[in-house]
Amino acid sequence: MSLEKSNKGIRFNSLNLFIFAILILIVFCTIPGCHLMGDSSSEASYKDKGDEIYQDILSILDGAGNKIDYHKLLYVYNEISDFQGNIPHIDYLLESLIKKRNEDPRIDQMILIFASLLIENSKHPIPEVQRLFVLLLEKDDNRLTEWVISFVASAIGNYPFDMPDGDKLADLVEERLDFVASNKSHSQEYFGFHFLPPPDSEYIKSYLKGIKEQRNREIERIFYYSMIANNVPESQIETILRQIQSNGIPETGETCPLPMKYIFNNINKLNIQINSKDKIKEAD
């Protein structure tokens, strides 16, 4: 009887010791300056990865010269935004990115928008971040539109770390908005769908670029990217666009002023018509 009690006591004491060890481990891990061996190894790994990303992006930006294309821009954005650790000299990388250009006005503005998003969602403080905001806002060409300024303003308001002179930056935002509004020759063209690539098709590129009226150009671009976002193949869009521009609206032959919009609204019917015509050709 006494032996059974003794064994139960041993089991109880062992459980207590196990719980006590867990509590000690938790306390040990929460004391400032106390780290397990795995933590220092993880920190070293993050540092090495951060250094690697810095060198990679620096090489891309230097190799791009004064210009950067969409695919390099998106790569730089993803590399920085996806990394949880600290990237050395991030302020220099962002400054280099901001100074890049692209002959496509959509991508040219995206450079400033992507830089603003990277600052707004930064996981670590950025040295001299105020200077980067000034650099974003000092542009006086068609890159700096109300649309772009809205992203810069959002980054200023939502930057997750302390930032001196925030009021001065807010005043600068107001000044730039006034400048854009008062400059009637200033381009206010809307460019959306920032994470979608430009068309690969030269035919579609030429069509969108050749639309003279800005509002129609914006509408057609929006419907084109809406189809891409809905996984409509670009080759399919080009085929239908060519037919509409050559023969007019199917069944009526009428001229179509906004073919991308028409394709978007009638894509299923147009696909059936195209497939039917292809089958007839094959039969002949």
VOMIDO-815214 format. One line per 3 residues: number of its first residue (from 1); for each residue x, y, z of N, C-alpha, C. Coordinates in steps of 0.05 Angstrom, whole numbers, padded with zeros to 5 digits. Each point is the difference from the previous one (the first is absolute). Example, Ala and Ser with C-alpha at 12.3 -4.5 7.8 and 13.67 -1.06 7.14 Angstrom:
# residues 2
1 = 00264:-00114:00156:-00018:00024:00000:00018:00024:00000 ~ -00007:00021:-00014:00016:00024:00001:-00015:00022:00014 .
# end
This chain:
# residues 284
1 = 00017:-00024:00000:-00017:00024:00000:00017:00025:00000 ~ 00020:-00001:00018:00018:00023:00002:00017:00003:-00026 ~ 00007:-00023:-00012:00016:00001:-00025:-00017:00013:-00022 .
4 = -00025:-00007:-00002:-00018:00012:-00021:-00001:00030:00003 ~ -00003:00009:00026:-00002:00029:00005:00027:00013:-00009 ~ 00021:-00014:00007:00027:00011:-00007:00003:00003:-00030 .
7 = -00009:-00021:-00015:00002:00002:-00029:-00017:00023:-00012 ~ -00024:00003:00012:-00016:00023:-00009:00013:00026:00005 ~ 00013:00000:00024:00015:00025:00007:00022:00005:-00019 .
10 = 00014:-00020:-00009:00022:00003:-00019:-00011:00011:-00027 ~ -00022:-00012:-00009:-00012:00009:-00025:-00009:00029:00002 ~ -00011:00008:00023:-00010:00027:00004:00024:00019:00000 .
13 = 00021:-00007:00014:00024:00017:00001:00013:00003:-00028 ~ 00000:-00021:-00015:00011:00001:-00027:-00016:00020:-00018 ~ -00026:-00001:00003:-00017:00019:-00015:00005:00028:00008 .
16 = 00003:00004:00027:00006:00027:00010:00027:00010:-00012 ~ 00020:-00017:00000:00026:00008:-00011:-00002:00007:-00029 ~ -00016:-00015:-00015:-00003:00006:-00029:-00013:00027:-00004 .
19 = -00022:00005:00015:-00013:00026:-00002:00018:00023:00008 ~ 00015:-00005:00022:00019:00020:00010:00021:00007:-00021 ~ 00010:-00021:-00014:00020:00004:-00021:-00011:00017:-00023 .
22 = -00025:-00006:-00007:-00013:00016:-00022:-00002:00029:00008 ~ -00009:00005:00025:-00003:00028:00010:00027:00014:00000 ~ 00021:-00013:00009:00027:00012:00000:00008:00007:-00029 .
25 = -00006:-00018:-00019:00007:00005:-00028:-00014:00025:-00011 ~ -00027:00002:00007:-00015:00023:-00009:00011:00026:00012 ~ 00006:00000:00026:00011:00024:00013:00027:00007:-00012 .
28 = 00016:-00020:-00005:00027:00004:-00011:-00002:00013:-00028 ~ -00019:-00008:-00016:-00003:00010:-00027:-00010:00029:00000 ~ -00014:00008:00021:-00012:00027:00000:00018:00021:00014 .
31 = 00022:-00009:00012:00018:00020:00013:00016:00014:-00022 ~ 00000:00027:00000:00015:00015:-00021:00029:-00008:00000 ~ 00010:-00005:-00024:00028:-00007:-00003:00005:-00030:00001 .
34 = -00020:-00015:00008:00004:-00029:00002:-00011:-00013:-00025 ~ 00016:-00015:-00014:-00008:-00013:-00025:00010:-00029:00000 ~ -00015:-00017:-00013:00009:-00027:-00004:00020:00000:-00023 .
37 = 00015:-00021:-00002:00020:-00002:-00021:-00012:00002:-00027 ~ -00024:-00011:-00004:-00013:00001:-00026:-00007:00028:-00008 ~ -00006:00018:00020:-00007:00027:-00007:00023:00015:-00013 .
40 = 00024:-00002:00011:00023:00013:-00012:00006:-00010:-00028 ~ -00004:-00026:-00003:00004:-00012:-00027:-00020:00011:-00020 ~ -00026:00003:00010:-00021:00011:-00017:00006:00029:-00008 .
43 = 00010:00016:00020:00007:00028:-00005:00022:00002:-00021 ~ 00020:-00018:00003:00022:00001:-00019:-00009:-00008:-00028 ~ -00019:-00019:-00001:-00011:-00008:-00026:-00015:00023:-00013 .
46 = -00016:00015:00016:-00015:00023:-00010:00019:00021:-00010 ~ 00022:00005:00015:00019:00020:-00008:00013:-00007:-00027 ~ 00008:-00025:-00002:00012:-00010:-00025:-00020:00003:-00023 .
49 = -00025:-00007:00004:-00020:00003:-00021:-00005:00029:-00007 ~ 00000:00017:00021:-00004:00029:-00006:00023:00011:-00016 ~ 00025:-00008:00006:00023:00009:-00016:-00002:-00010:-00028 .
52 = -00009:-00025:-00003:-00003:-00012:-00027:-00021:00015:-00017 ~ -00022:00007:00013:-00021:00015:-00014:00010:00027:-00008 ~ 00014:00013:00018:00011:00027:-00006:00018:-00001:-00025 .
55 = 00018:-00020:-00001:00019:-00002:-00022:-00015:-00007:-00026 ~ -00021:-00016:00002:-00016:-00008:-00023:-00014:00024:-00012 ~ -00014:00015:00017:-00016:00023:-00009:00019:00022:-00010 .
58 = 00022:00004:00014:00019:00020:-00009:00010:-00006:-00028 ~ 00006:-00026:-00005:00009:-00008:-00027:-00021:00005:-00021 ~ -00025:-00005:00007:-00022:00004:-00019:-00004:00030:-00006 .
61 = 00000:00016:00020:-00004:00029:-00003:00023:00013:-00015 ~ 00025:-00009:00006:00023:00011:-00014:-00001:-00009:-00029 ~ -00007:-00025:-00005:-00001:-00010:-00027:-00021:00012:-00017 .
64 = -00021:00011:00013:-00022:00012:-00015:00006:00028:-00011 ~ 00022:00012:00009:00007:00027:-00009:-00020:00020:00010 ~ -00008:00018:-00017:-00020:00020:00008:-00029:-00010:-00002 .
67 = -00003:-00024:-00012:-00027:-00010:-00004:-00003:-00028:00012 ~ -00025:-00007:00006:-00005:-00027:00010:-00026:-00010:-00012 ~ -00001:-00025:-00008:-00024:-00011:-00012:-00019:-00011:00021 .
70 = -00024:-00008:-00009:-00020:-00009:00019:00009:-00025:00016 ~ 00012:-00019:-00014:00006:-00025:00013:00022:00004:00021 ~ 00020:00016:-00005:00020:00006:00020:-00012:00016:00023 .
73 = -00018:00018:-00006:-00013:00016:00021:-00016:-00018:00018 ~ -00015:-00018:-00011:-00016:-00018:00017:00018:-00019:00016 ~ 00022:-00009:-00012:00018:-00017:00015:00012:00015:00024 .
76 = 00009:00025:-00004:00011:00016:00022:-00021:00003:00022 ~ -00024:00007:-00008:-00022:00004:00019:-00005:-00026:00017 ~ -00002:-00022:-00013:-00006:-00025:00014:00023:-00009:00018 .
79 = 00025:00004:-00010:00023:-00008:00017:00000:00016:00026 ~ -00005:00026:-00002:00001:00016:00024:-00025:-00005:00018 ~ -00023:-00001:-00012:-00025:-00002:00017:-00003:-00028:00012 .
82 = 00010:-00020:-00012:-00003:-00028:00010:00019:-00007:00022 ~ 00022:00015:00002:00021:-00007:00020:-00007:00012:00027 ~ 00000:-00017:00021:-00007:00009:00027:00023:00013:00015 .
85 = 00024:-00005:-00009:00023:00011:00015:00007:00028:-00009 ~ 00023:00009:00009:00010:00027:-00006:00019:-00001:-00025 ~ -00006:00017:-00019:00018:00002:-00024:00018:00025:00004 .
88 = 00026:-00004:-00001:00018:00023:00005:-00002:00020:-00023 ~ 00003:00025:00008:00000:00023:-00019:-00026:00001:-00017 ~ -00022:-00007:00013:-00026:00000:-00014:-00006:00028:-00010 .
91 = 00008:00020:00014:-00005:00028:-00009:00014:00005:-00027 ~ 00024:-00010:-00003:00014:00004:-00025:-00013:-00015:-00023 ~ -00010:-00024:00006:-00013:-00016:-00021:-00026:00014:-00009 .
94 = -00015:00010:00019:-00025:00014:-00006:00005:00026:-00016 ~ 00020:00014:00008:00007:00025:-00015:00008:-00007:-00029 ~ 00016:-00021:-00003:00007:-00008:-00027:-00024:-00008:-00017 .
97 = -00019:-00014:00013:-00024:-00008:-00014:-00017:00024:-00008 ~ -00003:00020:00018:-00016:00023:-00006:00011:00016:-00024 ~ 00026:-00001:-00003:00013:00016:-00021:-00001:-00015:-00028 .
100 = -00010:-00024:00000:-00002:-00015:-00025:-00024:00011:-00016 ~ 00001:-00004:-00027:-00022:00009:-00017:-00008:-00023:-00018 ~ -00023:00003:-00014:-00009:-00018:-00021:-00015:00015:-00020 .
103 = 00003:-00006:-00026:-00013:00015:-00021:-00031:-00005:00000 ~ -00009:-00022:00012:-00028:-00005:00004:-00010:00017:00024 ~ -00018:00019:-00004:-00008:00017:00022:-00013:-00015:00023 .
106 = -00013:-00022:-00006:-00012:-00016:00022:00022:-00011:00018 ~ 00020:-00012:-00012:00021:-00012:00016:00017:00022:00013 ~ 00003:00022:-00014:00016:00022:00011:-00012:00010:00026 .
109 = -00027:00002:00001:-00013:00008:00025:00000:-00023:00021 ~ -00001:-00025:-00010:00001:-00022:00019:00026:-00001:00016 ~ 00021:00010:-00011:00026:00001:00015:-00004:00016:00025 .
112 = -00013:00023:-00001:-00005:00016:00023:-00021:-00013:00019 ~ -00020:-00013:-00012:-00020:-00013:00016:00011:-00024:00015 ~ 00016:-00016:-00013:00013:-00023:00013:00018:00009:00022 .
115 = 00016:00021:-00005:00018:00010:00021:-00017:00009:00024 ~ -00022:00014:-00005:-00017:00009:00022:-00011:-00024:00016 ~ -00009:-00021:-00014:-00011:-00024:00013:00022:-00014:00017 .
118 = 00024:-00001:-00010:00022:-00012:00015:00005:00015:00026 ~ -00001:00026:-00001:00005:00016:00024:-00023:-00003:00019 ~ -00025:00001:-00010:-00023:-00003:00018:-00001:-00026:00014 .
121 = 00008:-00022:-00013:-00001:-00027:00012:00026:-00010:00010 ~ 00019:00019:00005:00026:-00008:00009:-00001:-00014:00028 ~ 00015:-00021:00003:00000:-00015:00025:00022:00010:00019 .
124 = 00017:00018:-00010:00021:00011:00017:00002:00030:-00007 ~ 00010:00016:00020:00004:00029:-00006:00018:00004:-00024 ~ -00006:00020:-00016:00016:00007:-00023:00016:00026:00006 .
127 = 00026:-00001:-00002:00016:00024:00005:-00008:00023:-00019 ~ -00002:00024:00011:-00005:00024:-00016:-00025:-00003:-00017 ~ -00021:-00012:00011:-00024:-00005:-00015:-00013:00026:-00010 .
130 = 00003:00022:00016:-00011:00026:-00008:00012:00008:-00027 ~ 00025:-00004:-00003:00014:00008:-00025:-00012:-00016:-00024 ~ -00007:-00025:00004:-00012:-00016:-00021:-00027:00011:-00008 .
133 = -00016:00008:00021:-00026:00011:-00006:00002:00026:-00016 ~ 00020:00017:00007:00004:00025:-00015:00008:-00007:-00029 ~ 00017:-00020:-00003:00008:-00008:-00027:-00024:-00010:-00016 .
136 = -00018:-00014:00012:-00024:-00009:-00014:-00018:00023:-00008 ~ -00001:00021:00016:-00018:00022:-00005:00012:00023:-00016 ~ 00026:00000:-00004:00012:00023:-00013:-00003:-00001:-00031 .
139 = -00010:-00022:-00011:-00002:-00002:-00029:-00020:00020:-00010 ~ 00006:00013:-00022:-00018:00019:-00011:-00008:-00006:-00029 ~ 00004:-00026:-00008:-00008:-00008:-00027:-00025:-00017:00003 .
142 = -00007:-00014:-00022:-00026:-00015:00001:00001:-00025:00017 ~ 00021:-00006:00013:00000:-00022:00019:-00016:00006:00025 ~ 00000:00026:00008:-00012:00007:00025:-00029:00009:-00005 .
145 = -00018:-00018:00002:-00029:00006:-00004:-00014:-00003:00027 ~ -00026:00007:00000:-00015:-00004:00025:-00001:-00029:00008 ~ -00001:-00018:-00020:00000:-00029:00006:00026:-00008:00014 .
148 = 00023:00009:-00010:00025:-00007:00013:00003:00013:00027 ~ -00008:00025:00002:00002:00015:00026:-00017:-00014:00021 ~ -00022:-00012:-00007:-00017:-00014:00019:00016:-00023:00013 .
151 = 00016:-00014:-00015:00017:-00022:00011:00021:00011:00018 ~ 00013:00022:-00008:00020:00012:00017:-00012:00010:00027 ~ -00023:00013:-00002:-00014:00010:00024:-00007:-00023:00018 .
154 = -00009:-00022:-00011:-00007:-00024:00016:00025:-00011:00014 ~ 00022:00000:-00014:00025:-00010:00012:00009:00018:00023 ~ -00003:00027:-00003:00007:00018:00021:-00018:-00004:00024 .
157 = -00026:-00003:-00004:-00019:-00003:00022:00002:-00027:00014 ~ 00008:-00021:-00014:00000:-00027:00011:00028:-00011:00005 ~ 00021:00016:-00003:00027:-00010:00005:00001:-00010:00029 .
160 = 00008:-00025:00005:-00004:-00012:00026:00020:00007:00021 ~ 00018:00019:-00005:00020:00008:00019:00000:00030:00004 ~ 00013:00009:00022:00001:00029:00005:00013:00014:-00023 .
163 = -00011:00024:-00007:00011:00015:-00022:-00002:00030:00007 ~ 00023:00013:00005:-00001:00029:00006:-00009:00015:-00025 ~ -00010:00024:00004:-00007:00018:-00022:-00023:-00011:-00016 .
166 = -00017:-00016:00012:-00023:-00010:-00015:-00019:00022:-00010 ~ -00002:00021:00017:-00017:00023:-00008:00010:00014:-00025 ~ 00027:00002:-00001:00012:00013:-00024:-00005:-00016:-00025 .
169 = 00001:-00026:00003:-00006:-00017:-00023:-00029:00002:-00009 ~ -00018:00002:00020:-00028:00003:-00006:-00005:00027:-00015 ~ 00015:00021:00008:-00002:00025:-00014:00010:-00002:-00029 .
172 = 00022:-00016:-00003:00011:-00004:-00027:-00020:-00015:-00018 ~ -00014:-00019:00012:-00020:-00015:-00016:-00021:00020:-00010 ~ -00009:00018:00018:-00020:00020:-00008:00010:00018:-00022 .
175 = 00025:00008:00002:00013:00017:-00021:00000:-00014:-00027 ~ 00008:-00025:00001:00002:-00015:-00025:-00028:-00005:-00013 ~ -00020:-00005:00017:-00027:-00003:-00010:-00009:00026:-00013 .
178 = 00006:00023:00013:-00008:00026:-00011:00014:00004:-00027 ~ 00026:-00008:-00001:00015:00004:-00025:-00012:-00017:-00023 ~ -00007:-00024:00006:-00012:-00018:-00020:-00027:00011:-00009 .
181 = -00016:00009:00019:-00026:00010:-00007:00001:00026:-00017 ~ 00020:00016:00005:00002:00026:-00014:00014:-00002:-00027 ~ 00014:-00022:-00004:00015:-00003:-00025:-00018:-00015:-00020 .
184 = -00013:00015:-00017:-00020:-00012:-00018:00013:-00018:-00021 ~ 00025:00005:-00005:00014:-00017:-00020:00010:-00026:00012 ~ -00003:-00002:00026:00010:-00023:00015:-00017:-00025:-00006 .
187 = 00013:-00022:-00006:-00014:-00025:-00006:-00014:-00010:00025 ~ -00026:-00006:-00002:-00014:-00012:00023:-00011:-00028:-00009 ~ 00013:-00012:-00018:-00010:-00026:-00010:00002:-00021:00022 .
190 = -00022:-00016:00001:-00001:-00021:00021:00012:-00026:-00010 ~ 00018:-00011:00016:00012:-00026:-00006:-00005:-00018:00024 ~ -00015:-00022:-00004:-00005:-00018:00022:00012:-00028:-00005 .
193 = -00009:-00019:00015:00009:-00028:-00002:00031:-00002:00001 ~ 00011:00012:00021:00029:00004:00001:00016:-00026:00001 ~ -00013:-00022:00009:00016:-00025:00002:-00004:-00018:-00025 .
196 = -00013:00010:-00020:-00003:-00015:-00025:00020:00010:-00021 ~ 00012:-00018:-00015:00021:00009:-00020:-00013:00015:-00023 ~ 00016:00016:-00014:-00010:00012:-00025:-00005:-00021:-00021 .
199 = -00015:00006:-00021:-00005:-00020:-00021:00026:-00010:-00013 ~ 00001:-00025:-00006:00022:-00012:-00016:-00006:00005:-00029 ~ -00025:00000:-00008:-00008:00003:-00028:00006:00028:-00010 .
202 = 00017:00001:-00021:00006:00026:-00012:-00025:00013:-00012 ~ -00018:-00017:-00010:-00025:00010:-00011:-00017:00014:00021 ~ -00003:-00012:00023:-00015:00012:00022:00014:00025:00011 .
205 = 00026:-00002:00003:00015:00024:00009:-00005:00023:-00019 ~ 00002:-00005:-00026:-00003:00021:-00020:-00029:00011:00001 ~ -00019:-00017:00004:-00028:00008:00000:-00005:00019:00024 .
208 = 00008:-00009:00024:-00005:00016:00024:00015:00027:-00001 ~ 00025:-00001:-00009:00016:00025:-00002:-00011:00019:-00021 ~ -00013:-00011:-00020:-00009:00017:-00022:-00027:00013:00004 .
211 = -00014:-00006:00023:-00026:00013:00005:00005:00029:00008 ~ -00010:00018:-00016:00006:00029:00004:-00014:00012:00024 ~ -00025:-00007:00004:-00014:00013:00023:00007:-00014:00026 .
214 = 00009:00016:00019:00010:-00012:00025:-00021:-00017:00015 ~ -00025:00010:00001:-00021:-00015:00015:-00005:-00027:-00013 ~ -00001:-00001:-00027:-00004:-00025:-00014:00024:-00019:00005 .
217 = 00024:00012:00000:00024:-00015:00005:-00001:-00013:00028 ~ -00009:00015:00019:-00002:-00010:00028:-00021:-00023:00001 ~ -00022:00004:-00013:-00022:-00020:00000:00010:-00026:-00013 .
220 = 00012:00002:-00023:00009:-00024:-00014:00022:-00015:00016 ~ 00017:00016:00012:00022:-00013:00016:-00012:-00014:00024 ~ -00020:00012:00013:-00013:-00013:00023:-00013:-00026:-00008 .
223 = -00014:00000:-00022:-00014:-00025:-00008:00020:-00021:-00010 ~ 00022:00008:-00012:00021:-00019:-00007:00011:-00014:00024 ~ 00008:00016:00020:00012:-00012:00024:-00021:-00015:00017 .
226 = -00025:00008:-00002:-00021:-00016:00014:-00002:-00028:-00012 ~ 00003:-00002:-00027:-00001:-00026:-00012:00024:-00017:00008 ~ 00024:00013:00000:00024:-00014:00008:-00003:-00010:00029 .
229 = -00011:00017:00017:-00004:-00007:00029:-00019:-00024:00002 ~ -00018:-00003:-00019:-00019:-00022:00000:00009:-00023:-00017 ~ 00026:-00001:-00005:00013:-00023:-00014:-00009:-00004:-00029 .
232 = -00008:00022:-00013:-00005:-00002:-00029:00027:00001:-00014 ~ 00007:-00019:-00016:00027:00000:-00014:00003:00025:-00017 ~ 00024:00011:00000:00005:00024:-00016:-00003:-00007:-00030 .
235 = 00008:-00023:-00008:-00002:-00008:-00028:-00029:00000:-00009 ~ -00018:-00008:00018:-00028:-00001:-00006:-00011:00029:-00003 ~ 00009:00018:00017:-00008:00028:-00001:00009:00012:-00027 .
238 = 00025:-00006:-00007:00011:00011:-00025:-00016:-00010:-00024 ~ -00006:-00026:-00001:-00015:-00011:-00022:-00027:00014:-00004 ~ -00014:00003:00022:-00027:00013:-00002:00004:00030:-00007 .
241 = 00020:00013:00011:00004:00028:-00006:00006:00004:-00029 ~ 00016:-00017:-00012:00007:00002:-00028:-00026:-00002:-00017 ~ -00016:-00020:00007:-00025:-00004:-00016:-00019:00024:00002 .
244 = -00003:00011:00024:-00018:00023:00004:00011:00024:-00015 ~ 00026:00004:00001:00011:00024:-00014:-00001:-00004:-00030 ~ 00001:-00024:-00010:00000:-00005:-00029:-00029:-00001:-00010 .
247 = -00018:-00013:00015:-00027:-00006:-00011:-00022:00014:00016 ~ 00006:00014:00021:-00020:00012:00016:-00012:-00020:00020 ~ -00022:00009:00013:-00013:-00017:00019:-00012:-00025:-00014 .
250 = 00005:-00024:00011:-00012:-00024:-00013:-00030:00002:-00003 ~ -00010:-00010:-00022:-00029:-00001:-00007:-00010:00026:-00011 ~ 00011:00023:00009:-00010:00026:-00011:00020:00014:-00018 .
253 = 00026:-00005:00005:00021:00013:-00015:00004:00030:00007 ~ -00014:00009:00021:00003:00028:00009:00027:00005:00012 ~ 00010:00025:-00003:00025:00007:00012:-00003:00000:00030 .
256 = 00021:-00010:00014:-00001:-00002:00029:00019:00021:00012 ~ -00010:00020:00014:00018:00021:00010:00017:-00009:00023 ~ -00010:-00020:00016:00015:-00010:00023:00001:-00030:-00001 .
259 = 00016:-00012:-00017:00000:-00029:-00004:00008:-00016:00025 ~ 00018:00010:00016:00007:-00015:00025:-00024:-00002:00018 ~ -00014:00021:00003:-00025:00000:00016:-00020:-00020:-00012 .
262 = -00003:00000:-00026:-00018:-00018:-00014:00008:-00029:00004 ~ 00026:-00005:-00002:00010:-00028:00003:-00005:-00009:00029 ~ 00005:00017:00019:-00004:-00007:00028:-00029:-00007:00006 .
265 = -00018:00015:-00011:-00029:-00004:00005:-00012:-00023:-00016 ~ 00015:-00009:-00021:-00012:-00021:-00017:00020:-00023:-00005 ~ 00018:-00004:00019:00022:-00019:-00005:-00010:-00028:-00006 .
268 = -00020:-00010:00015:-00010:-00027:-00004:-00013:-00004:-00027 ~ -00016:00019:-00008:-00014:-00001:-00026:00021:00001:-00023 ~ 00020:00018:00003:00020:00003:-00020:00017:-00025:-00003 .
271 = 00006:-00013:00022:00015:-00025:-00001:-00015:-00022:-00016 ~ -00026:-00001:00005:-00017:-00020:-00015:00001:00006:-00030 ~ -00003:00025:-00007:00000:00008:-00028:00027:-00006:-00013 .
274 = 00022:00005:00014:00026:-00005:-00011:00005:-00030:-00004 ~ -00008:-00015:00020:00003:-00029:-00001:-00017:-00012:-00023 ~ -00024:00011:-00004:-00017:-00009:-00022:00013:00005:-00027 .
277 = 00011:00024:-00003:00013:00008:-00025:00025:-00018:-00006 ~ 00015:-00006:00022:00023:-00017:-00003:-00007:-00028:-00009 ~ -00022:-00010:00011:-00009:-00027:-00008:-00009:-00001:-00029 .
280 = -00013:00022:-00009:-00009:00002:-00028:00024:00000:-00019 ~ 00021:00015:00008:00024:00001:-00016:00014:-00027:-00002 ~ 00000:-00014:00023:00012:-00027:00001:-00015:-00019:-00018 .
283 = -00027:00003:00000:-00016:-00018:-00017:00004:00005:-00030 ~ 00005:00026:-00007:00005:00007:-00028:00027:-00011:-00008 .
# end
